[in-house]
Amino acid sequence: MLRVAVVAGGCNGLTYDLYFVEEAGPEDTVVDAGAVRVAIDRASAPLLDGTVIDLPRAESFRFQNPRAREVCSCGASFEI
């Protein structure tokens, strides 16, 4: 299962953190995205609401977050 979290850091204040976990935590939201299940912690869920995560042709993940006001040039951090 893929865990997606929002953590402090990056040039714009927040960054995405992705890693694999065996199972979701008791307070996680789990989204079934076809072949991949995604776990999101309670604090990150409102910051990720409406976000689309894309993996175009074996490149890095691309986040389209409608809540982000500013995104750094490399796309790794954002501001809400």
C-alpha positions as CSV (number, residue, x, y, z in Angstrom):
1,M,0.0,0.0,0.0
2,L,1.3,3.5,-0.8
3,R,1.3,6.0,2.0
4,V,1.0,9.7,0.9
5,A,1.6,12.3,3.6
6,V,2.2,16.1,3.7
7,V,5.1,17.2,5.8
8,A,6.9,20.4,6.6
9,G,9.8,21.2,4.4
10,G,10.9,22.4,1.0
11,C,11.2,25.9,-0.3
12,N,7.5,26.6,-0.2
13,G,6.8,25.2,3.2
14,L,5.2,21.8,2.6
15,T,6.3,18.7,0.7
16,Y,4.8,15.3,-0.3
17,D,6.2,12.2,1.4
18,L,5.6,8.8,-0.3
19,Y,6.5,5.4,0.9
20,F,5.1,1.9,1.1
21,V,3.5,0.3,4.1
22,E,2.1,-3.2,4.8
23,E,-1.2,-1.8,6.1
24,A,-3.1,1.4,6.9
25,G,-3.2,2.8,10.4
26,P,-6.4,2.9,12.4
27,E,-7.1,6.6,11.7
28,D,-6.0,6.6,8.0
29,T,-8.2,7.2,5.0
30,V,-7.8,4.5,2.4
31,V,-8.4,5.3,-1.2
32,D,-8.7,2.4,-3.7
33,A,-7.0,3.7,-6.9
34,G,-7.4,0.7,-9.1
35,A,-4.3,-1.4,-8.8
36,V,-2.9,0.7,-6.0
37,R,-4.4,1.3,-2.5
38,V,-3.4,4.7,-1.0
39,A,-3.3,5.4,2.8
40,I,-3.5,9.0,3.9
41,D,-3.1,10.1,7.5
42,R,-5.7,12.3,9.2
43,A,-3.6,15.5,9.2
44,S,-2.7,15.2,5.5
45,A,-6.2,14.3,4.2
46,P,-7.5,17.9,4.1
47,L,-4.3,19.1,2.4
48,L,-4.6,16.4,-0.3
49,D,-8.4,16.8,-0.9
50,G,-8.9,16.8,-4.7
51,T,-5.3,16.0,-5.5
52,V,-4.5,13.9,-8.6
53,I,-1.2,11.9,-8.5
54,D,0.1,11.0,-11.9
55,L,3.1,8.8,-12.8
56,P,3.8,9.6,-16.5
57,R,6.0,7.1,-18.3
58,A,8.3,6.0,-15.5
59,E,9.1,9.6,-14.5
60,S,8.7,10.9,-11.0
61,F,5.3,11.3,-9.4
62,R,3.5,14.5,-10.4
63,F,1.0,16.1,-8.0
64,Q,-1.9,18.3,-9.2
65,N,-3.2,19.8,-6.0
66,P,-6.0,22.3,-6.4
67,R,-5.3,23.6,-2.8
68,A,-1.7,24.6,-3.6
69,R,-1.3,28.3,-4.1
70,E,2.4,28.1,-5.0
71,V,4.6,25.3,-6.2
72,C,8.3,25.4,-6.4
73,S,10.0,25.1,-9.8
74,C,10.9,21.4,-9.3
75,G,7.3,20.5,-8.1
76,A,8.6,19.0,-4.8
77,S,7.1,21.5,-2.4
78,F,4.0,23.7,-2.2
79,E,2.2,26.3,-0.2
80,I,-1.5,26.3,0.9
